Amino acid sequence: QGAVRRQALYACGTCTPPGAEPAGICLACSYECHGSHRLFELYTKRNFRCDCGNGKFKNLQCKLFPDKSKVNSGNKYNDNFYGLYCTCKRPYPDPEDEIPDEMIQCIVCEDWFHGRHLGAVPPDSGDFHEMVCQACMKHCPFLWAYASQLAVPALTKVNSLEDERIVLKAEESEEQKKEIKKESGVERQETKEEKQMEEFNEPSTSSGSAYMYGYCSKFLQIFPVETAKATSESLLCKLKELQSNHFLKKDTATFWPSNWRSKLCTCEECLKMYSELEVQFLTDECDTVLAYENKGTSDQETERRDPLMDTLNSMNRVQQVELICEYNDLKTELIDYLRRFADEGTVVKREDIHHFFEEFRSRKRQRTDRMQYYCS
């Protein structure tokens, strides 16, 4: 099927041991081709095509689909394919790790991380839906602007007094900036402009057109035409609007609520940025693991549904009774027909089944030709 949008994957430690090229196999191949091998469960990954039996496997041919490309160039691999996870590059479960800690998957790099190795204490697992690790936040710094408004708050882990001093120093530097502003008169200028803007917002007794003309002329006196144009353009981009506000970048992972992806800007510039960073999937809510799990649950419910009951529910009462009667007749006659083969110890062939249904249809036509239904 090519690269599947999202699927459950495994790595085979028997076929691709440490030192060999990393490879991933799909769920079906894990049963059919690697059932007795040592497998690492990778949970789910996006845009991956099964490697089973391709050029990365020397002595193995895929039993389900033998003709495969030698290399799947679109696949992305990391240490997970060798059974190693997190920044600590340890297996999971780790027999040497005595600290109970849950593993959380980053939605960007799709690696798994210990909660204690994220630079921040994770919120309760029920309070957030997705996580972006420290390295991916550095790779996608624009997310910090959204984090100030959307991210689930996490308790920053201070490891030492030195870290504490760095935080205090940062706070002091902000105070120093305010002092510099006061001394340079910038703050006085800002206050003057704010006062002018308040005057513009006061109700006017003049007509609507005169009021709007006066407002626009005063606005353009303060802001040049180029600035006004830039302001209107920035309002079209959610990211620029957020970046205009104060936000803080940290060296931590971030935790996100459900539906946060729908809040990301999809203007032309942002879409181009996503493409350059190779994170176009962030705006796709169907890419989430939750959407994948919900689809699997829905598919299972569909498979469990009885086709006969679905057909009955679409019929009226008379049709339901007729269908049930016909079904019971077919079931009874087929059991009686097959019992003869069982008693004689003979094999049922294709021709025997065809012969049974031809006779059954013939008897059914005879019954319906004789029957007439009347309304009482």
N, C-alpha and C positions, 0 to 999 in steps of 0.2 A: 504493500500500500504506500510505499515511500515513507517520508518522515511523518509520523503520527503526531497530531497536535499535542496530546499528553497521554502517556501510558505508563503502566507499572513496568519497571525494569529490574533486571538482575545482572550481576557480574559473576562469572564462573571462575573460582579460584583454581579449579582443576585444569581447565583448558588455557587460562591466561594467568599464570602465577606471577608474582612480583618479578619485574625485569622484562616481562613480555609486554606487547602493546596492549593498552586497555581496550576492552570490548564490552558491549552491553547486549543482553538478550531479552526478548519479550517474555511475557508470562507463558504463552503457549509453548515456546521452545524450552522454557525452564522445566516444563513437564515432559515434553516429548523427546527432547534431545539431551537434556542434562539432569534427568531425574535422580540419578545416583551420585551426582557430583557435589562438590562443596560450593555452595552459592552464597553470594552477598546480596541481601535485599536492598535495593536503591530507592524504594518507594516509587515516586513518579518523577518523570522528567519530560520536558517539552521538546517538540520538534526532533524526535529521535527515531532512527530507523534501525531495526534489529540487525545485529552483526553476525548472528549465529551462522556458522559455516562459510563465512566469507574469507578473504585473504588473511585475516588475523588468526584464523584457526588452521593449524597445519594438518592435522589428521582427523578432522571432523567435518562431515557433510550434514547440512540441515535436512532433517527428515520431512519437514513440512513444505519447504520451498528450496530445492537444491540449487536452482539457477539464481545466483545472487551476484550483485556487483562486488568486486574485490574490496573496494573501500567505500565507506559512506562519509564523504567529505563534509557533509553538513552536520554530522554529529559532534557534540562537544563532550570532552572527558575531563575528569578531575580525580583526586585521590580516592573518591568514593568507590571507584571501579576496582580499587585494590583493597577495599574494606577499611579504609582510613577516613576519618571525619574530623571536622573542626580545625581550628588553628593549631591544636596540639597534635594533630595527625595520629589519633589513637583509634583503635577498633571500637565497635559498639555491638554488643555489650563488652565492656572492658574489664577483664578479670582482675586487673591491678588497680582499678579505680574504686576506692571505698566510699567516695562521696556520692550520695544519691542526687542525681541531677538529670533533668529532662533535656532531650535534644530538640532543637528548633531548626526548621529549614528556612534558609534565606530564599526569597522568591526571585531574586535576580541571578545569583550564581548557582542556586539550588544545592549548595553544600549544607551539611547539618552541623550545628554548633551546640556545645554545652552552654546552658544558661549563664554560667559563671564566667564564660570567656567572651562575652558580648560587650564588655565595657560598661554595662548598665544592668541593674537588677530587673529582670523581665516582670511585667505585671502578671497577675494571675492568668492562667491559660485561657480562661473564659472571657477575659476582658479585651483581648486583641485577636485578630484573625490572621495577620501576616506580619512578617519580620524582614527587614533589610539589614544585613550585617554591616560591620564597620567598614570593611574594604569596599563594599558596594556603595555605601554612602559617600565615600571618597571618590569613587568612580562616577557617581551621579550626584554631584553637590547641589543641583537644583532642587533635590528632594527636601533639603533643609528648609527652604522657604515654605513648602507645604507642611512640613513637620510642625512648624510653629502654630499652625491652625488645626491640623488634622490628626497628628500622631497621638497615640495613647501615652500619657505621661509615664516615664520610667524613673526609678530612683537611681541617680548616678552613683556609681560605686567609687568612693574615694579610698584608694589603697594606702596612702601614706600622708604624713604631714606635709611633704613636699608638694603633693597634688593639691592639698588644702591651701597652701600658700599661693599656688598658681591661680586657683579660683578667686582668692581674695585680691590678688594683684589685678586680675581682669576687672573685678568690680571697681577697684580703686581707679583704674585707667578710665573707666566710663565717667566717674566723678570728675577726674582731672579734665576730661574733654569738656564737661559742662562749665568748669571754671574758666577754661580757655575761651569758650564761647562768650561768657559774660565779659571777660576782659577785652575782647576784640570788638565788642559791640554788636556781634552777630545776633545775639539773643534779643537785644533791643530792637534791631531791624525786623526780626521775625515777629515780635510783639506788635510793632507798628502795622505790618502787613495783615496780621490776624485781626487787628482793630478795624482796618479798612474793609476786610471781608465781612465782618460783622455788620458794618454799616450797609453793605450791599444787601444783606439778608433781611434788613428791616422792611416792614410792609410799606408799600408806596401808594400814595393817593392818586397818582397819575394813571392814565390808561395803560392797558396791558402792553401795547406795542411800544409806547414811550418808555415803560419800565424795563422791558427787555433790551431796548436799544441802549438805555443808560447803563444797565448791568453789563452788557457786552463791551461797551466802550471802556468802562472802568476796569473790566477784567483784562482787556488787551493793553491798557496802560501799564498794568503791573507785570503781566506775562507777555513776552514777545509772541509773535504769530507762530514761530517755530516751536516754542515751548507748549503752546496750546495744542498744536498738531501732535506733538509727542505724547501729550497727556491723553488725547483721544485715542491714539494708537495703543497706548499701554492699557487702556480700559478694555480693549479687545482681547488682551492676553492676560489670563488669570495669573500666570507666573510673574509677569512684570509688575502686576498690581501687588502681589505678595512680596516681591523683592524690594518694592519701594518702602515697605515697613521694616522695622528693626527685627531681625531674627539672628539667632546664635547658632553657629556650627560647632558641633562637639565631635569628639573622637569616640563615638559610641554607635551601637546599633539603634535602630528605630523600630517601633511597634505600631501597627496600623489597624484601625477598625474595619469592619465590613463596609463595602461599597466606597472605600476611599479612592479607588481607581477612577470612579466616575467623576471625581472632583478635579482630576488633572486636566490641564489645558490641552486642547486639540487644535490650536491655531496652526497656521502653516509653518511658522518658525519653530514652534515646539515639536511638531511632528518631525521636522528635519533634524532637530537636536536628538530626539529619541532614536532616529535611524542611525545617526552618527555614533551614538553610544551603544547601539544594538540592544535597546530596551523597548522596542516598539510594543511588546506584549503588555507593558504596564497599563496601557489604556484599554486592554481587552479583559473584561470581567469574566469571560468564558475561559480565560487562561488559568484562573485560580484553582487551587486544589479542591476548594469547597464546591465549585461548579462541576469539577470532574467527579467528585463523590456523589453529588446529587444526581448527575446523569447516570452513574452506575446503579444507584438505588432505583431510579425510574425504569431503567432497562430491566432490572431484576423483577420489578413488579409486573412489567409487561410480559416477561417470560412466564411468570407464575399464573397469569390469567388463562382461564379455560376457554379455548375458541368456541366450544359448543355453548357455553353460558353466554358469551358475548353475542353469538348469533341469536340465541333465544331472547335476550334482552331487547333486540332490535325488532322483534315480531309482536304481532297482536296475539290475543289469547287463543284463538282458533288455530293459528299457524303454529303456536308453541305446542299445543296438544298433538297436532298432526306430526310435527317433527319428532317429538318424544316417542310417539307410537312407532314411527318408521325406524327410529334409531334402535329401539328395543327389539323390533322384528329382525333387523340386520344383525344385531349382536347375538340373538338366540340362534338364528340359522347358521351364522358363521361358526359359533362354538360347536354346534351339532355336526357341521361339515368337517371341521378339523379333528373332532374326536375320533372319526373313522380312521384317519391317518395314524393317530396315536395308538389306537387299538391294534392296528395291523402292523405298526412299527415301520411305516414307509415315510419317505421324505416328501414334504410338500414342495411342489415345483411351481414355477411362475405360471405355467399353463393351467395348473389346477386352480389357482386364484382367479385367473381370467375367466375360466369356465364357471366358477361359483358366481361371480358378479354378473355374468351374462344371464345365467339362469335366474338370479335374484331380480334383475331388472325385468326379465320376461314375466315372472310371477307378479311383480308389482304392477305391470301394465294390465295384466288380466284382472287384478283386483280393482284397479281404478276404473276400468271400462265398465265393470258391473255395478260400481257404487254410484249412487246419486244422493246428493245432500239437499235437504229441504229445510226451510225456516219454519219453525212452529209458531 
